[in-house]
Amino acid sequence: VQQISGMLMELFQRARLEKPGQVDPRAAEFTLSLLVAIYDRSGTGYIKTRSAAAALIALSGDTLLAKYRAFFQFYAVTDGKAALITRSALRSLLTDLNQIPAIVGESCTLSCVEIATHSCFHGVLNSAIVEEKFLSWLRSEPAVLLWLPTCYRLSATEMVSHQARCR
């Protein structure tokens, strides 16, 4: 938690320099509180860096495709030639991401993660998949992660303005 706190302080300090006046001075503190609530409910003082990164990526304002690529980079393993995501890495990613809606009582069962993992690897003979297969599966909006594109769309529509007057 202490290391993540330091990283968040640095991250938001850079953001304040890039966008003066647009970043709350307590952003690092608030973000750390959220990450602790999501990933350290028992108060151990320990959060996996990869889990925290997954949450920050998911909650970022970036495009869905950029988020999906970042997930792949954080959870993939390299077999010497190419980066691949294994079944266990996908389970880990889905478990980490599903802690986010769980904080507001919208959790998914472990069987949801298993069903999603099975659907991603459907028809795959290898023990791991390449990025393109992973991205293709995510673009199909699997039920276990339906909250992610929904939140993205809601966020994107907040920026839309119409020059119309209501009567």
TILO-55767 format. One record per residue: residue in three letters; y, z, x of N, C-alpha, C, O in turn. Coordinates in steps of 0.05 Angstrom, whole numbers, padded with zeros to 5 digits, always signed. Example, Ala and Ser with C-alpha at 12.3 -4.5 7.8 and 13.67 -1.06 7.14 Angstrom:
ala-00114+00156+00264-00090+00156+00246-00066+00156+00264-00066+00169+00285ser-00045+00142+00257-00021+00143+00273+00001+00157+00258+00023+00161+00268
***
This chain:
val-00024+00000+00017+00000+00000+00000+00025+00000+00018+00045-00014+00011gln+00024+00015+00040+00048+00016+00058+00053-00011+00070+00076-00019+00072gln+00032-00025+00079+00035-00051+00091+00046-00071+00070+00064-00087+00076ile+00036-00070+00046+00045-00088+00025+00074-00082+00019+00090-00100+00014ser+00081-00056+00019+00109-00048+00014+00128-00061+00034+00149-00071+00028gly+00120-00060+00060+00136-00072+00081+00139-00102+00078+00160-00113+00082met+00116-00115+00070+00117-00144+00066+00135-00151+00043+00150-00171+00044leu+00134-00135+00021+00151-00141-00002+00181-00137+00005+00198-00152-00004met+00187-00116+00020+00215-00111+00029+00225-00136+00044+00247-00145+00039glu+00209-00146+00062+00217-00169+00078+00220-00194+00060+00239-00209+00062leu+00201-00198+00042+00201-00221+00024+00226-00221+00007+00240-00241+00005phe+00232-00198-00005+00256-00197-00023+00282-00197-00007+00302-00206-00017gln+00282-00187+00017+00305-00189+00034+00312-00218+00040+00335-00226+00038arg+00292-00234+00046+00296-00263+00051+00305-00276+00025+00323-00294+00026ala+00294-00268+00003+00302-00280-00023+00331-00274-00029+00346-00291-00039arg+00340-00249-00023+00368-00242-00027+00386-00258-00010+00408-00265-00019leu+00378-00265+00014+00395-00281+00032+00396-00310+00021+00418-00323+00023glu+00374-00320+00011+00374-00348+00000+00388-00350-00026+00401-00371-00032lys+00386-00329-00043+00399-00330-00069+00415-00305-00074+00407-00287-00089pro+00438-00303-00061+00455-00279-00063+00462-00273-00092+00470-00291-00107gly+00459-00248-00099+00467-00239-00126+00445-00244-00147+00449-00235-00170gln+00424-00257-00140+00403-00264-00160+00378-00247-00158+00360-00249-00175val+00376-00230-00137+00352-00214-00133+00360-00184-00135+00377-00174-00121asp+00347-00171-00154+00352-00142-00158+00346-00127-00132+00325-00132-00120pro+00363-00109-00124+00358-00093-00100+00332-00077-00101+00321-00069-00080arg+00323-00071-00125+00298-00056-00129+00273-00073-00133+00252-00063-00141ala+00276-00099-00129+00254-00118-00134+00228-00110-00119+00206-00111-00130ala+00231-00103-00094+00207-00096-00078+00194-00071-00090+00170-00070-00092glu+00210-00052-00097+00200-00027-00109+00186-00032-00135+00164-00022-00140phe+00198-00048-00152+00186-00055-00178+00160-00070-00175+00140-00065-00189thr+00160-00089-00157+00137-00106-00152+00114-00089-00141+00091-00092-00149leu+00120-00071-00122+00100-00054-00112+00088-00036-00134+00064-00032-00135ser+00105-00025-00151+00095-00009-00173+00076-00024-00191+00056-00014-00200leu+00083-00049-00196+00066-00066-00213+00039-00071-00199+00018-00068-00211leu+00040-00078-00173+00015-00082-00158-00003-00057-00157-00027-00059-00159val+00010-00034-00153-00005-00009-00153-00018-00004-00181-00041+00003-00183ala-00003-00009-00202-00013-00006-00229-00037-00025-00234-00056-00017-00248ile-00035-00049-00223-00056-00069-00228-00081-00063-00211-00103-00063-00221tyr-00077-00058-00185-00099-00058-00166-00107-00030-00155-00126-00028-00140asp-00091-00009-00161-00098+00017-00149-00095+00038-00171-00081+00058-00168arg-00109+00034-00193-00107+00052-00216-00117+00081-00209-00108+00100-00221ser-00135+00083-00190-00146+00109-00183-00129+00123-00161-00136+00146-00154gly-00109+00110-00151-00090+00123-00132-00102+00127-00104-00096+00147-00091thr-00117+00108-00095-00129+00110-00068-00109+00104-00046-00113+00112-00023gly-00087+00090-00053-00068+00082-00033-00076+00056-00019-00065+00048+00001tyr-00097+00043-00030-00107+00018-00018-00107-00004-00039-00117-00002-00061ile-00096-00027-00030-00097-00052-00046-00105-00074-00027-00094-00076-00005lys-00123-00090-00035-00131-00113-00019-00107-00132-00017-00095-00139-00037thr-00101-00141+00007-00078-00159+00011-00083-00185-00004-00064-00195-00016arg-00107-00194-00005-00113-00219-00019-00109-00216-00049-00099-00235-00062ser-00116-00193-00060-00111-00188-00088-00081-00188-00094-00072-00200-00114ala-00066-00174-00077-00037-00173-00081-00025-00202-00079-00007-00209-00094ala-00035-00217-00060-00025-00245-00057-00031-00261-00082-00015-00277-00091ala-00055-00258-00093-00063-00273-00117-00044-00266-00140-00035-00284-00155ala-00037-00240-00143-00019-00232-00164+00009-00244-00160+00022-00253-00178leu+00019-00243-00135+00045-00254-00129+00046-00284-00134+00066-00294-00144ile+00025-00297-00127+00023-00326-00132+00024-00331-00162+00039-00348-00172ala+00007-00317-00176+00005-00321-00205+00031-00316-00219+00038-00329-00239leu+00046-00296-00210+00070-00288-00223+00095-00302-00212+00117-00297-00222ser+00091-00319-00192+00113-00334-00181+00124-00355-00200+00111-00361-00220gly+00147-00366-00194+00159-00386-00210+00151-00414-00202+00163-00434-00211asp+00131-00417-00185+00123-00443-00175+00107-00458-00196+00100-00447-00217thr+00102-00484-00191+00087-00500-00210+00058-00491-00211+00048-00478-00192leu+00044-00498-00232+00016-00491-00235+00000-00503-00212-00017-00489-00200leu+00005-00528-00205-00011-00541-00184-00007-00527-00157-00026-00523-00142ala+00018-00519-00151+00024-00504-00127+00009-00477-00127-00001-00469-00106lys+00009-00464-00149-00006-00439-00152-00035-00443-00147-00048-00428-00132tyr-00047-00463-00160-00075-00468-00157-00083-00475-00128-00103-00465-00118arg-00066-00490-00115-00071-00496-00086-00069-00471-00069-00085-00467-00051ala-00050-00454-00075-00048-00429-00060-00072-00411-00064-00082-00398-00046phe-00082-00410-00089-00106-00394-00094-00129-00404-00077-00144-00389-00064phe-00132-00431-00076-00153-00443-00060-00150-00435-00031-00170-00427-00018gln-00126-00437-00020-00122-00430+00008-00129-00401+00014-00140-00395+00036phe-00122-00383-00004-00127-00355+00001-00156-00347-00001-00165-00328+00012tyr-00171-00361-00018-00198-00353-00024-00220-00371-00012-00243-00364-00012ala-00212-00393-00001-00231-00412+00011-00241-00403+00038-00227-00388+00052val-00264-00413+00046-00275-00409+00072-00277-00437+00085-00279-00457+00072thr-00277-00437+00112-00279-00462+00126-00307-00465+00138-00318-00446+00150asp-00320-00488+00133-00347-00493+00144-00346-00509+00170-00366-00520+00178gly-00323-00509+00182-00320-00525+00207-00305-00551+00202-00288-00558+00218lys-00311-00564+00180-00298-00589+00174-00277-00587+00152-00255-00596+00154ala-00286-00574+00131-00268-00573+00107-00267-00544+00096-00285-00528+00101ala-00246-00539+00081-00244-00514+00067-00259-00516+00040-00258-00536+00026leu-00274-00495+00034-00291-00495+00010-00288-00468-00004-00282-00448+00009ile-00292-00468-00030-00292-00443-00044-00321-00438-00054-00333-00455-00068thr-00331-00415-00048-00358-00407-00056-00358-00394-00083-00337-00387-00094arg-00382-00391-00095-00384-00377-00120-00374-00348-00118-00359-00339-00136ser-00381-00335-00097-00371-00307-00094-00341-00305-00090-00328-00287-00100ala-00330-00325-00076-00301-00325-00073-00287-00331-00099-00266-00319-00105leu-00299-00349-00115-00287-00355-00142-00289-00330-00160-00270-00324-00174arg-00312-00316-00159-00314-00291-00174-00293-00271-00166-00281-00258-00183ser-00289-00269-00140-00269-00250-00130-00241-00258-00140-00225-00241-00149leu-00234-00284-00138-00208-00293-00148-00204-00287-00178-00184-00277-00186leu-00224-00294-00194-00222-00290-00222-00220-00261-00229-00205-00253-00247thr-00235-00244-00215-00234-00215-00220-00206-00205-00213-00195-00189-00228asp-00195-00214-00190-00169-00205-00182-00148-00214-00202-00130-00199-00210leu-00149-00239-00211-00129-00250-00230-00132-00236-00257-00111-00233-00271asn-00156-00229-00265-00159-00217-00292-00150-00188-00293-00150-00176-00315gln-00143-00177-00270-00131-00150-00271-00102-00151-00281-00091-00131-00291ile-00090-00175-00280-00062-00178-00288-00059-00175-00319-00044-00157-00328pro-00074-00190-00335-00072-00186-00364-00085-00159-00372-00078-00149-00394ala-00103-00149-00356-00116-00123-00363-00095-00100-00364-00099-00081-00379ile-00074-00103-00348-00054-00082-00347-00040-00079-00374-00028-00058-00380val-00040-00100-00391-00028-00099-00417-00050-00099-00439-00044-00106-00462gly-00074-00092-00431-00095-00089-00451-00109-00115-00459-00123-00115-00479glu-00105-00136-00444-00117-00162-00450-00139-00169-00430-00139-00191-00419ser-00157-00150-00425-00177-00155-00405-00200-00172-00415-00204-00176-00439cys-00214-00183-00396-00237-00200-00401-00261-00185-00389-00258-00171-00369thr-00283-00189-00401-00307-00175-00391-00318-00189-00366-00310-00212-00359leu-00335-00176-00351-00347-00187-00328-00363-00213-00335-00365-00231-00318ser-00374-00213-00359-00389-00237-00367-00371-00262-00369-00380-00284-00364cys-00345-00258-00376-00326-00280-00377-00323-00292-00349-00322-00317-00346val-00322-00276-00329-00319-00285-00301-00344-00301-00294-00342-00322-00281glu-00368-00291-00301-00393-00305-00295-00395-00331-00309-00403-00351-00298ile-00387-00332-00334-00387-00357-00350-00368-00377-00337-00375-00401-00335ala-00344-00368-00330-00325-00386-00317-00335-00397-00290-00332-00420-00285thr-00347-00379-00274-00358-00387-00249-00380-00408-00253-00381-00429-00239his-00397-00403-00272-00419-00423-00278-00407-00449-00287-00417-00470-00279ser-00386-00448-00304-00374-00474-00313-00361-00489-00290-00362-00514-00290cys-00349-00475-00272-00336-00488-00249-00357-00502-00231-00353-00524-00221phe-00380-00489-00228-00401-00500-00211-00422-00516-00226-00443-00524-00215his-00417-00522-00251-00435-00538-00267-00440-00565-00255-00421-00580-00249gly-00465-00571-00250-00472-00597-00238-00468-00598-00208-00473-00620-00196val-00460-00576-00196-00456-00576-00167-00481-00566-00153-00491-00544-00160leu-00492-00581-00134-00516-00573-00120-00510-00556-00096-00528-00541-00087asn-00487-00558-00085-00480-00543-00061-00472-00514-00068-00468-00507-00092ser-00470-00497-00048-00462-00469-00052-00432-00465-00054-00423-00444-00060ala-00417-00487-00048-00388-00485-00049-00376-00512-00058-00390-00532-00057ile-00351-00511-00066-00338-00535-00076-00312-00540-00060-00301-00522-00048val-00304-00566-00060-00280-00574-00046-00256-00569-00064-00259-00563-00088glu-00232-00570-00052-00208-00565-00067-00204-00582-00091-00196-00572-00112glu-00210-00608-00089-00206-00626-00112-00223-00618-00136-00212-00619-00159lys-00247-00610-00132-00265-00600-00154-00253-00575-00166-00252-00571-00190phe-00244-00557-00149-00232-00531-00157-00207-00537-00174-00204-00525-00196leu-00190-00554-00164-00165-00561-00179-00171-00574-00206-00158-00568-00226ser-00190-00592-00206-00198-00606-00230-00208-00586-00251-00201-00588-00275trp-00224-00566-00242-00234-00546-00261-00210-00529-00272-00209-00523-00296leu-00192-00521-00254-00169-00505-00263-00151-00521-00283-00140-00510-00302arg-00148-00547-00278-00132-00563-00296-00144-00565-00324-00130-00571-00343ser-00170-00561-00326-00184-00562-00352-00178-00536-00368-00187-00533-00391glu-00163-00518-00357-00154-00493-00369-00178-00476-00379-00181-00473-00404pro-00194-00466-00361-00216-00449-00369-00206-00425-00384-00185-00413-00378ala-00221-00416-00404-00213-00395-00422-00206-00369-00407-00188-00355-00415val-00220-00363-00386-00216-00339-00371-00188-00337-00359-00177-00315-00355leu-00176-00360-00354-00149-00361-00342-00128-00374-00360-00107-00383-00351leu-00134-00376-00386-00116-00389-00404-00088-00376-00404-00068-00390-00410trp-00087-00351-00398-00061-00337-00398-00042-00348-00377-00018-00348-00380leu-00053-00359-00354-00036-00368-00332-00020-00393-00340+00004-00392-00337pro-00033-00415-00350-00016-00437-00358+00002-00431-00382+00023-00443-00385thr-00007-00413-00399+00009-00405-00422+00034-00392-00413+00056-00398-00423cys+00032-00373-00395+00056-00359-00384+00074-00379-00369+00098-00377-00371tyr+00062-00397-00355+00078-00417-00341+00094-00434-00361+00118-00439-00357arg+00081-00443-00382+00095-00459-00402+00118-00443-00415+00140-00454-00420leu+00112-00418-00422+00133-00401-00433+00157-00398-00414+00180-00400-00423ser+00151-00394-00389+00172-00391-00369+00188-00417-00366+00212-00416-00364ala+00173-00439-00366+00187-00465-00363+00205-00471-00386+00226-00484-00383thr+00197-00463-00410+00214-00469-00434+00239-00452-00435+00258-00459-00449glu+00239-00430-00421+00263-00413-00420+00287-00428-00407+00310-00422-00413met+00281-00447-00390+00301-00462-00376+00312-00486-00391+00331-00499-00383val+00299-00492-00414+00307-00516-00429+00330-00509-00447+00331-00488-00460ser+00350-00526-00447+00372-00522-00465+00377-00549-00480+00376-00571-00468his+00383-00546-00505+00388-00569-00522+00417-00569-00531+00427-00548-00538gln+00430-00591-00529+00458-00592-00537+00460-00598-00567+00470-00619-00575ala+00449-00581-00583+00449-00584-00612+00462-00560-00625+00461-00538-00614arg+00473-00564-00648+00485-00541-00662+00470-00537-00688+00462-00555-00701cys+00465-00511-00694+00451-00504-00718+00471-00501-00741+00494-00492-00736arg+00463-00507-00765+00480-00503-00788+00470-00480-00805+00482-00474-00825
***
